[in-house]
Amino acid sequence: MRAEAQSHVDTINEALALLRRSLDWDRALRRLDELNARVEDQALWNDPKAAQDVMRERRRLDEAITATRAIERDLSDNVELIEMAEAEGDAGMVDDGTAALAELAARADRDKVKALLSGEADANDSYIEINAGAGGTESQDWAEMLQRMYTRWAERQGYKVELIDYHAGEQAGIKSATLLLKGENAYGYAKVESGVHRLVRISPYDSAARRHTSFSSVWVYPVIDDNIEVEINESDLRIDTYRASGAGGQHINTTDSAVRITHLPTNIVVQCQNQRSQHKNKAEAYNQLRARLYERELAEREAVANAENASKTDIGWGHQIRSYVLQPYQLVKDLRTGATSTSPGDVLDGDLGDFMAAALAQRVTGEKVEVEDVD
């Protein structure tokens, strides 16, 4: 078989192995049988919420299993076709088979990423919280660039984006912002973006045109509904109100409508100022707190499973998950997976698919990659 065709076969087999591993294949088949039996039980439909949950899990499993089997079948058919064509000396048929394998490899990669979104809260909406690191205007400008990057990525995915909280920088950029992304699998995709992001560029705020390094942190947590119980003691909360800041609205800076809630045992702080009503802002901030505490529990479970430390890190050197270099050369490099892009402009415009896919795959395989940071 030609080297090109064999390369596609290897790519497809790797994707299939990851698909089966992420699904826990034998368990998935048993679980699908169980769900099919439950769907046939008329008693299930007396509880619409339970029925909805069962149908959603059933659809996800059925789609993943069906897609995996289809890829295996198409791979076998195309390999057989190419081998037959090579035996007969039919170069045109070999070319057609190789092209079909290339399309199948691309399809396998897409299905692989979808199958990797099998976590407890992966299908949920998501919050993305962005905070500027030390460095004043430089880091605050970088934080705003990240806010734009995730907004553009979400729009490409067809998600609805809401700005929940926003604190402008003194001269430019932002000190912090919280986005709410609404759409299927928003948290599943975005969760791998949590961490410190590093920017290297010629500063537009430096009259000497020197190169600067800036840091900002991203923290991602899922939106949770009332069916997920998160115990919060009111005595553990400190609730502060303050005047909202930012552009727009006659109530901006005139009433103490913005709300900040601090969870004292964990020191988690959430805030909301996008509503005119203090009551509505408090309710949204409380929802964020529940989500943060739930995400903390998920992170602790994953840390136990992977024997990793999932706690937050400092916003600075040595803790970054990805570096974005704009000068003197163009490169974005993920320091967990080694994934790279030589087009930072596209990445900052929301082209994050390859980075997210690599990070999701790494969560399944547990494979660690030694990656050197860029200068």
Secondary structure, DSSP 8 states (H G I E B T S, - for coil): --HHHHHHHHHHHHHHHHHHHHHTHHHHHHHHHHHHHHHH-GGGGGSHHHHHHHHHHHHHHHHHHHHHHHHHHHHHHHHHHHHHHHHHT-HHHHHHHHHHHHHHHHHHHHHHHHHH--STTTTS-EEEEEEE-SSTHHHHHHHHHHHHHHHHHHHHTT-EEEEEEEEE-SSSSEEEEEEEEESTTHHHHHGGG-EEEEEEEE-TT-TT--EEEEEEEEEEEE---TTS-----GGGEEEEEE---SS--TTTTTS--EEEEEETTTTEEEEE-SSS-HHHHHHHHHHHHHHHHHHHHHHHHHHHHHT---S---SSTT-EEEEEE-SSS-EEEETTT--EES-HHHHHTT--HHHHHHHHHHHHH----------
